[in-house]
Amino acid sequence: MAAVQTRIPTGVDSPNLFYKQIPETAHELNWAELVTLDLSTFDAPGGKEALAKQLEEAIQKVGFFYIINFGLSQEEVDRQFAIGKSVLELPTEEKLKYRADLEHGGYNGYKPLGLRELTPGLFDNTEIYNIPKFIPAYEQPHPAIIVENKPEIEHFARHIHDNIVRKLLVLFAIILELPEDTLTQHHRYDQKSDCHLRYMKYHRRSADDNARLDNVWVKGHTDFGSLTLLFRQPVAALQVRGADGGWRWVKPFDGSITVNVADALQFLTNGFLKSSIHRVVAPPPDQANIDRLGVLYFVRPEDALALRPVKSAVLERLGYTADKEDGEAETITAGEWVKARVAANAQRKGESTMHNLKQEVIIKGKTAKYYE
């Protein structure tokens, strides 16, 4: 794939602000077979129903799938990579002015490198900047690069919510044989929830450090909210765990977003929709010396939503009416779950390193599991 360079206008004194896409790996990896949903067919006669059937088949296998024709051009996507690259290249002292309150469950703003100890003496290599929904409840200071490009970033984030997330939630409602607005009414943009746009960088590691980590940068885990959307990322590092317990690579498919089901939908369907298990590993040799930049969107229900199973004929028919894992656990809200998982994950050292962690109680008897 030829390199693509996109320049973006900015009021910040950054005349060389651009994003240069890197080539895909030449290695033939054990790629996961994922379904691709064409969202351009959503409004066609019978389109939603056909997509829902296709999606239902997909989630029975892996819980990851691709979407294409989602209404954003490659140029618009690349511009977000350019902005994210510039934000994460700011001096550390500047970024720390916007540090998220991670220890108390706050996720918006900057997450610095090295907060979590993965194995004794080796810390995480992820640097993150999260931008919350553009509503009064989440107004906060941001670096000048974000402020100067706010209209473009807001347009991008709102398009994801209004024109992509909405359609996917309708498809899940159809699968559950529920009214189409059953899930969208709990994911309103103007209400408080921890939905956010993320710029994320995995910094490259030495061969020695990768060996100490068995090439695993982020252990197998599930995401906190309803859905996670990952815009095409050419550096191969994401792997999904299949029903057989094996790991397969996620291929960067041109013009796509990779989507996975997360915890909230699992709670709301009592395990019928399974929160997808995935991990991040060291890239193949021809990409080992490249920092892995990502643009993602995390979809989370409104904070006040109680995460108890919805009433669905499908769930009753298939036997998903009784809690299989946490029968004695109290009901929690979406906001409680996200904040508790963020706080638990904020700083790990000593006995709580990810190397040792298999399972932990998060809140009110609800647990999170981690996988090798």
GIRA-V168290 format. One record per run of one state. SS is the DSSP state (H for helix, E for strand, C for the rest). FROM is the first residue (numbers start at 1). TO is the last residue. If there is no record, write none. Layout:
ss=<SS | SS>
from=<FROM | FROM>
to=<TO | TO>
This chain:
ss=<C | E | C | E | C | E | C | E | H | C | H | C | E | C | H | C | H | E | C | H | C | E | C | E | C | E | C | E | C | H | C | H | C | H | C | H | C | E | C | E | C | H | C | E | C | E | C | E | C | E | C | E | C | H | C | E | C | H | C | E | C | E | C | E | C | H | C | E | H | C | E | C | H | C | E | C | E | C | E | C>
from=<1 | 5 | 8 | 18 | 21 | 31 | 32 | 36 | 39 | 42 | 47 | 62 | 64 | 69 | 74 | 89 | 92 | 99 | 100 | 102 | 105 | 109 | 112 | 116 | 120 | 122 | 124 | 126 | 133 | 136 | 139 | 144 | 149 | 150 | 176 | 184 | 187 | 193 | 194 | 196 | 203 | 207 | 213 | 216 | 222 | 227 | 232 | 238 | 242 | 247 | 250 | 256 | 262 | 263 | 269 | 278 | 282 | 285 | 288 | 292 | 300 | 302 | 303 | 306 | 307 | 313 | 319 | 333 | 334 | 347 | 348 | 349 | 350 | 353 | 359 | 364 | 366 | 370 | 371 | 372>
to=<4 | 7 | 17 | 20 | 30 | 31 | 35 | 38 | 41 | 46 | 61 | 63 | 68 | 73 | 88 | 91 | 98 | 99 | 101 | 104 | 108 | 111 | 115 | 119 | 121 | 123 | 125 | 132 | 135 | 138 | 143 | 148 | 149 | 175 | 183 | 186 | 192 | 193 | 195 | 202 | 206 | 212 | 215 | 221 | 226 | 231 | 237 | 241 | 246 | 249 | 255 | 261 | 262 | 268 | 277 | 281 | 284 | 287 | 291 | 299 | 301 | 302 | 305 | 306 | 312 | 318 | 332 | 333 | 346 | 347 | 348 | 349 | 352 | 358 | 363 | 365 | 369 | 370 | 371 | 372>
